[in-house]
Amino acid sequence: MKNILLVCAAGMSTSMLVSKMEKAATSKGEEVKITATSGGDIKKHIDDANVLLLGPQVSYLKDDYEKQYGGANGIPVEVINSLDYGMMNGEKVLDWAFELIDSK
């Protein structure tokens, strides 16, 4: 099972995107766990994550998270496209997350 972790400022707006992504995963027959959290709670979820996606509002955290969790042996850390995030395009974000996981 693939495990996707989304981080935003409070974990609230990202939870809406999680619902859209879960719906897309179900329609594709994919088994996936998608979790939304705030930056302060990331350590509770990061150990199981295959990819870490950041909401555009916390894009400034990308370098820090790459140092902590990314790198050669870590997980992909990327910022969600602001248009996809704003439109809550769960299918597109899900497909991109799968690409990031498969490319590592």
C-alpha positions as CSV (number, residue, x, y, z in Angstrom):
1,M,0.0,0.0,0.0
2,K,1.3,3.5,-0.9
3,N,1.3,6.1,1.9
4,I,1.0,9.7,1.0
5,L,1.5,12.5,3.5
6,L,0.2,16.0,2.8
7,V,1.3,19.0,5.0
8,C,-0.3,22.4,5.2
9,A,-0.4,25.2,7.7
10,A,-3.1,23.7,9.9
11,G,-4.0,20.4,8.1
12,M,-7.5,21.7,7.4
13,S,-7.5,22.7,3.7
14,T,-5.4,19.7,2.8
15,S,-8.0,17.4,4.3
16,M,-10.4,18.5,1.6
17,L,-7.8,17.5,-1.0
18,V,-7.3,14.1,0.8
19,S,-11.0,13.4,0.3
20,K,-10.8,14.1,-3.5
21,M,-7.6,12.0,-3.7
22,E,-9.2,9.1,-1.9
23,K,-12.2,9.2,-4.2
24,A,-9.8,9.1,-7.2
25,A,-7.9,6.2,-5.8
26,T,-11.1,4.2,-5.2
27,S,-12.2,4.8,-8.8
28,K,-8.8,3.5,-10.0
29,G,-8.9,0.5,-7.7
30,E,-5.7,1.7,-5.9
31,E,-5.1,0.9,-2.3
32,V,-3.6,4.0,-0.7
33,K,-3.4,5.7,2.7
34,I,-3.5,9.5,2.5
35,T,-3.0,11.6,5.6
36,A,-3.2,15.4,6.0
37,T,-1.4,17.0,8.9
38,S,0.1,20.3,10.0
39,G,3.8,20.8,10.0
40,G,3.9,20.6,13.8
41,D,2.5,17.0,13.7
42,I,4.6,15.7,10.8
43,K,6.8,13.5,13.0
44,K,3.6,11.5,14.0
45,H,3.2,10.4,10.4
46,I,6.5,10.6,8.5
47,D,7.8,7.2,9.3
48,D,5.2,5.4,7.1
49,A,5.2,7.9,4.3
50,N,6.3,7.1,0.8
51,V,6.0,10.7,-0.4
52,L,5.6,14.1,1.4
53,L,3.6,16.7,-0.4
54,L,3.4,20.3,0.8
55,G,0.6,22.7,0.4
56,P,1.6,25.8,-1.5
57,Q,1.2,27.9,1.6
58,V,4.0,26.0,3.3
59,S,6.3,25.8,0.3
60,Y,9.0,27.7,2.3
61,L,9.4,24.4,4.4
62,K,10.5,22.4,1.4
63,D,14.3,22.8,1.9
64,D,14.1,21.9,5.6
65,Y,11.9,18.9,5.0
66,E,14.2,17.7,2.2
67,K,17.2,17.9,4.5
68,Q,15.3,16.0,7.3
69,Y,13.3,13.4,5.2
70,G,14.5,13.5,1.6
71,G,17.9,13.0,0.2
72,A,19.4,9.9,-1.4
73,N,17.8,7.4,1.0
74,G,14.8,9.4,1.9
75,I,11.4,10.1,0.5
76,P,10.4,12.5,-2.3
77,V,9.4,16.0,-0.9
78,E,7.6,18.3,-3.3
79,V,5.2,21.3,-3.3
80,I,1.7,20.7,-4.7
81,N,1.1,22.7,-7.8
82,S,-0.9,25.8,-6.6
83,L,-3.5,25.5,-9.5
84,D,-4.1,21.8,-8.7
85,Y,-4.3,22.6,-5.0
86,G,-6.7,25.5,-5.5
87,M,-8.9,23.5,-7.8
88,M,-8.8,20.5,-5.4
89,N,-7.8,18.3,-8.3
90,G,-7.4,15.1,-6.3
91,E,-6.9,12.9,-9.3
92,K,-4.1,14.9,-10.7
93,V,-2.3,15.2,-7.3
94,L,-2.8,11.5,-6.7
95,D,-1.3,10.5,-10.1
96,W,1.6,12.9,-9.5
97,A,2.2,11.4,-6.0
98,F,2.3,7.9,-7.5
99,E,4.8,9.1,-10.1
100,L,7.0,10.5,-7.4
101,I,6.8,7.3,-5.4
102,D,7.6,5.1,-8.4
103,S,10.5,7.2,-9.5
104,K,12.5,6.9,-6.3
